[in-house]
Amino acid sequence: MSAWDELKRDEVLRANWFSIQQSDIELADGSVGRGWHWIDYHTPAVGIVPVRDDGAILLVNQFRFTTRTRDWELPAGRVDANELPQDAARRELREETGHIARVWEPLGEYHPSNGSSNQKFILFVARDLENIGAIQDTNEVDDARWFSEQEVRDRLARNEILDGMSVTGLLWYFFRARFR
């Protein structure tokens, strides 16, 4: 069996950061799947795990219109056109928390919903942080707060962090830290 081959693609809807595509696909067994809708994200998104010297983690509080939830999350956002992911991470950290970081470590990247989209999340750990001002993106972020490592672990255990990138990024960070 081979990989699926796309026979035809039509753009159904276009927005500024994603589009809805409809594809006809030749499946591995030779049959044709018609009219498969999927989301084409034009750029990836970045997430940052900001870690203070004492291990505390900086999270931002946001209201999410789509799910009608308020949550503590990792600072995150999309990569702008012609922007490198690490530059987007630096920008998002500054905009959403008022902090800069002197040390950046790649944490990893993944596709959170590869059955329905090509969305890609790229995660970084930011260390040696300095607060250089107020939160700039006040339309998205209500507050930024430091949580001890144990507080973050407890919130995860109680299912109090609901954002997928945040859950994955924090668990990935804790997993890697355990095996260093």
C-alpha positions in Angstrom: 0.0 0.0 0.0 1.2 3.5 -0.8 0.4 6.9 0.6 -2.8 8.6 -0.4 -2.6 10.5 -3.6 -4.6 13.8 -4.0 -6.5 13.8 -7.3 -8.3 17.1 -7.0 -8.5 20.0 -4.6 -10.9 22.9 -4.4 -10.8 25.7 -1.9 -14.2 26.0 -0.3 -13.5 29.0 2.1 -10.5 31.3 2.6 -9.8 33.2 5.8 -6.8 35.2 6.8 -5.0 32.3 8.6 -6.7 29.2 7.3 -8.8 27.8 4.5 -11.2 24.9 4.1 -10.1 22.5 1.3 -12.1 19.8 -0.4 -10.1 17.0 -1.8 -10.6 13.8 -3.8 -8.1 11.2 -2.8 -7.0 7.9 -4.3 -6.7 5.6 -1.3 -4.0 3.0 -0.8 -6.4 0.2 -2.0 -7.0 2.1 -5.3 -10.5 3.3 -4.4 -11.4 7.0 -4.5 -12.6 9.1 -1.6 -14.5 12.1 -2.8 -15.2 15.4 -1.1 -12.9 15.1 1.9 -13.0 18.5 3.8 -10.0 19.5 5.8 -8.5 22.7 7.2 -5.3 24.1 5.6 -3.5 26.4 8.1 -1.3 28.9 6.2 1.4 29.1 9.0 2.2 27.1 12.1 1.7 28.3 15.7 4.2 28.5 18.5 3.9 27.9 22.2 6.3 28.9 24.9 7.0 27.3 28.3 8.5 30.2 30.2 10.5 28.8 33.2 12.0 31.0 35.9 15.3 30.0 37.7 13.3 28.5 40.6 11.3 26.3 38.2 8.1 28.4 38.3 6.2 28.6 35.0 4.6 31.7 33.6 1.0 31.2 32.3 -1.4 33.6 30.7 -5.2 33.8 31.4 -7.4 34.0 28.4 -11.1 33.8 27.5 -11.7 31.5 24.5 -14.8 32.6 22.5 -14.9 29.3 20.6 -15.3 27.1 23.7 -16.7 29.7 26.1 -13.9 28.9 28.6 -11.4 30.9 30.6 -8.1 29.1 31.2 -4.5 29.5 32.2 -2.4 28.7 29.2 1.0 28.9 27.7 1.8 32.1 25.8 1.2 31.2 22.2 0.3 32.5 18.8 0.7 32.0 15.1 3.8 32.5 13.1 3.4 35.5 10.7 4.2 35.2 7.0 8.0 35.2 6.5 8.6 35.0 10.2 10.8 32.3 11.7 9.1 30.2 14.5 11.7 31.3 17.1 11.1 35.0 16.2 7.3 34.4 16.6 7.9 32.8 20.0 10.0 35.8 21.1 7.3 38.2 19.9 4.4 36.3 21.5 6.2 36.0 24.8 6.7 39.8 24.8 3.2 40.6 23.7 1.4 38.3 26.0 3.5 38.5 29.1 5.8 41.6 28.9 8.8 39.3 29.3 11.9 38.6 27.2 14.1 35.5 27.5 17.8 35.2 26.9 17.9 31.4 26.6 15.6 29.5 24.2 15.4 25.7 23.8 13.4 23.9 21.2 10.9 21.5 22.9 9.4 19.9 19.8 6.7 20.2 17.2 3.6 18.2 16.4 0.3 18.1 14.5 -2.6 18.3 17.0 -5.4 17.3 14.7 -3.8 15.5 11.7 -7.0 13.7 10.8 -8.7 17.0 9.9 -6.0 19.6 9.4 -2.3 20.3 8.6 -2.0 22.5 11.7 1.4 22.4 13.2 2.5 23.5 16.7 6.1 24.3 17.5 7.1 24.5 21.2 10.0 26.3 23.0 11.2 26.6 26.5 12.2 30.1 27.5 14.6 30.7 30.3 16.6 33.6 31.9 13.5 35.8 31.8 13.1 39.5 32.4 10.0 41.5 32.7 10.5 44.6 30.5 6.9 45.9 30.5 3.2 45.3 30.6 1.2 42.9 28.6 0.7 44.3 25.2 -2.0 42.1 23.8 -4.8 43.0 26.2 -7.5 41.9 23.7 -6.3 38.3 24.2 -4.6 38.1 27.6 -6.2 39.2 30.8 -3.4 38.4 33.2 0.0 36.6 33.4 1.0 34.8 36.6 3.8 32.6 37.8 2.8 29.1 39.1 5.2 26.8 40.9 6.0 23.6 39.2 3.8 21.7 41.7 0.8 24.1 41.1 1.0 23.5 37.4 1.3 19.7 37.9 -1.8 19.9 40.2 -3.8 21.9 37.7 -3.0 19.4 35.0 -4.0 16.5 37.3 -7.3 18.2 38.2 -8.0 18.9 34.5 -7.9 22.6 35.1 -5.8 23.4 32.0 -7.9 22.7 29.0 -5.9 24.2 26.1 -4.4 21.4 24.0 -1.1 23.1 23.2 -0.7 24.0 26.8 -1.4 20.5 28.1 0.9 18.9 25.5 3.7 21.5 26.0 3.6 21.2 29.8 3.5 17.4 29.9 6.3 17.3 27.3 8.3 19.7 29.3 7.8 17.7 32.6 8.6 14.5 30.7 11.9 15.8 29.3 12.9 17.3 32.6 12.4 14.0 34.4 14.8 12.2 32.0 17.6 14.8 31.9 
